[in-house]
Amino acid sequence: MAPIQMVKVSIPVECRVGVPARPAMPTEMLSLGVDLDRFSAAAMAEIELREGYEGELRAALAECVKPLRVERLPAGG
């Protein structure tokens, strides 16, 4: 009987994390010719929304690229 050899091979694994829904951006809902104050308020709100959305995207990406937990077989079989 041949001795057992360990062979390390990368195995692709499907990422099962859902893509976070993109929020509606306040500046996209403004009508043409809106005054500067309303535009500024919408832009500030949008910055907050985008930062939150970016955090969700980063969390999903981190989940997909983290190393898999591998169970090791006992020596000899």
Helices and strands as residue ranges (DSSP letters): G 26-29, H 36-65
